[in-house]
Amino acid sequence: MNAPDRNKVRDVFLTTLREFLGENAPAEITETTDPFKDLGLDSEDGVEFACVLSEKFGCKVPDEVNPLVDDAGQCSRLVGGAIDLMCALIPKGGS
């Protein structure tokens, strides 16, 4: 089976992020957007957003994974990195 189409994952991710932010969503969100610095989110928001992403993509974001935090680098994960993470989590042949 094929890996998920990154462009489709990106589109769903960005739409979901805008919905999550609601009226606080900026006009432009790019792959270089920092969720903490640019969108005002924090690690707790990331945990809640992980639940929303799990529902949207029909895959489980592991409890120990925060899509907005790069634990290895101990910093926020840019939007592009979070999209890549979701591509890795979605079962092959998904979204």
N, C-alpha and C positions, 0 to 999 in steps of 0.2 A: 504494500500500500504506500501511497505517497505521503510526504510530510504535508502539514496544513499549508495552504496558500498564505504567505506572509502578508500580502496586500489585503486579503479578506480579513485576516486576524487584525491587522492594523486598523482597518475601517471600523470593525466592531469594537475594538479597544478604544479608539478615539471617541466614538459615539457614546460608549458606555461611560467613559471618563467625563464627557460633557454632561451627560445625564446625572452623574454622581455629583458633579460640582453645582449643577442647577444654575441659578441666576448668577453665581459667582464665576462661571466659566468665561475665560477670556475669548476674544474674537479668534485668536489663533493659538493652536496647540501644535507643536511640531515634535519630531523625534528628539530634539535637543532640549526640549522643555524639562526643567527640573521641577518635579512635583512639589517639593518642599519650598524652594526659593521662589519659584515662579507662580505656583498655584496656591501656596499657603497651606498645603496639606502637612500632616505629621504621620508618624509611624502608626498611631492608632487608626487614622483614616485608612492607611494601607491595609490593615487587618480587615476592616469593614469592606473595603474595595475588593479584597481577595474573595470575599463571599459573593459579592455581586458578579465578579468575573467567573467564578465557578458556575453560577447559574447561567450566565450568558453563553459560555462556551461548552457547558455540559461536561466539564471535567473538574476534578478536584484539585484545587490549589492546596498543597500540603499545609497543615497548620503552622509548621515551622518556617514557611516561606512567606515573606512579605513582598509583594510585587513592586513596592515603591522603595525598598531598602536593599542595598547591595551589602550583605553581611560581610563578605570577604574584604571589601574596600571600606567597610564601616562608614558608608555615606549613602546619600539618596541615589536611587537608580533613575537615570534619565528615561523619558517616555519610550524611546527606541529600545533601550535595554529591557524595559518591562514587556514590550511587545515581543522581543526575542525570547524572553522567559516564557511567555504564554505559548509561543510556537513550540517550545520544547516540552511543555506540559500537556498540550493537546495530543491525544492519541493519534497515531498515524491514520490518515484517512478522515480525520475530523475536520471541522469548520473549513 
